[in-house]
């Protein structure tokens, strides 16, 4: 009003825009995704989601995180209520555990932004380690506290399964995974809040 030459700026909601644009990981564990892919592979690769739920005596809502996880990883795709395994999903379903971990790692690093961020950050450090709190802070910028914790837990499950990193619960640090003579699981313990 006092400066008519200035046009009013549109309402700014940068925090909301950032929150909406950050990829959300589906809350599905790798073992559940693997089971879904095996089931699809055994059934010719494509199945109606409601039919699967009915046969397994489950609610469709209980299967959705698994389907979303497989879809995010490009191991399956959905259309009109059907879920269909992709070629990579078939390869995963027929692989042994070592090959599955490799395929899962490749898919996660290609399609899951949070795991890409974690991997790139760890790889950029001379010691390959960073505090988990750093990533919690990033995620909390995009999600409410409870959902942020669930995102971190899912990232921990996916990253550890795919041998992207290990987690040291004593120091609350993520460590870039390196194949060695000792088991990576010696230093891993999921953080539960």
N, C-alpha and C positions, 0 to 999 in steps of 0.2 A: 504494500500500500504506500509506504513512504518512498519506495524506489520502483515506480511503475515500469521502468525500462528493463528490469530483471524479470524473467519468466519464472513462475514458480516451479521448483524442482519436483519431480514425482516423489511420492513417499518412498523413503529408502528403507529397505529391510535386508541389508547385506547378510546379517546373521541367518535369517530365514532362508535366503537364497543359497547360502553355503550349506546349511543343513540339508536342504532338499537335494543338492547335487552330489553329496557324498554317498558313495556306494555302500549299501547295507549288506553285510554277509548274512545269508540265511542260517538259522541256528540248527545246523545239521552236522552230525559227526561223520567223519570219513567212513566209518564202518557201516553206518546206515545208508549212505550214498552208494557204497559198494554193494550192499545187499539189494537195493533197488535196481542197480544196473545189472546184477546177475539175474534177477527176476525177469527184467525186460529182455535180456539176452536169451534166456531160456524160452521165452514166449514169442520169439521171432522178431523182437526188437521194437514192437509198438503195442500199446495196450491202453484201454480206457482207464483213466485214473479212478473213476468210481467203481469200476469192476475190480481193480486191484484192491481197493479199500474194502469192498464187500467181502472178497475172498479171504482177506487177512483179518477180518472182523475188527476193522479200524474205521475211524472217522477220516474222511478225506482231508480234513484240516490237519490231522496228525501226519499225513504223508506229504503235505505241501512243502514243509521245510526241506525234505529230502529231494523232492522234485526241483525245488528252487536251487538247492545246492548243486545238483547235477547240471542244471541249466546254466548257472553262473559259470561253472567250470567247462561249459561247452561239451559235456559228456552226454547230454540229453537235450531235447527240445520239446516244447509243448505247442499244441494247436488244437483248439476246439475240444478241450477235455481229454485229449489223448496225450500221452507222453511217449516219446520215441527216442531210442538210444542212437547216438551218433557213431560214426566210425571209430573215433577216439574212445567213446564209451564202450564199444564192443571190445576194443583192444584191452581196455582196463579190466572189463569183466572176465576176460579169458586169461589174464596175466597172473603170474605168481606174486607173492607179497612184495618182493624187491622191485619188480617191474611196476607194480601198482604204485608204490611210493614215488618212483621216478615220474610216472605219468601224472600222478596227482600234483607233484611239485611243479611240473611243466605247466599244467592247466592252471594252478593257483597263481603262479607268477605271471601268466599271460592274461588272466581275467579278473583277479581279485586285487583291487587297488591297495587295500591295507597291507596285504602280504607283500606286494611290490614295494611299498614304502618301507616296510620293516627290512626286507632283504637288501634293498639299496642302501639303507642307513647303516646296517650292520657291515655290509661289504665296504663301505666308505671309511670305516673306522680301522685304525691300525691293529687293534686287538680284536676286532670283529664282535664287540660286545657293547650293549647299551642298556640303560635302565628301562624296564618295562614302563615305568612312570612316564617317560617321554612319549610313548605311544598312547598311553591312557589319556594324557593331556590333549593330544591331537584328536582322538576319538571323542572326547568329552566336549570339544568345540562343535561337534556336529550332531550329537545325540544326548538325550537326557541321561543322567547318571546311571540309572538301572540298565538302560539299553546299551550304554557305553561299556559297562562291565560285561554284558552278554557278548558284545562285539569282540572284546578282548579275549574272552574265554573261547569263542569260536575261532578266532585267529590263532590262539595257542594250540587248539586241537588240530587245525588244518596245517599250521606251520610245522608242528612237531611230527605229525604223521608224514607229511611230504618231505621231511628231513631238510627243511629250509633253515631251521634254527633249533636250538635246545633252550630250555628255560631252567635257570638256577634259582630255586625258590629261596635259598639262604640269602642271596644278594639281590633278589628280585630283578635279575638281569637276563636279557635274551642274548644268546651267543650264536653266531653264525655257525651252521652245522658244517662239520668237517669230518669226513670218514677217517676213522682211526682204529687202532687195535682195541680200544675199550668201548663199551656200550654208551651211547649218548643218553640212554635212560638213567644212567647213574646220577646225573645231575638234574633230572627233570621231576617236577612235581607240580601239578596244576594248582594255581592259586585259587583258593575258594574264599569268597567273601559272603 
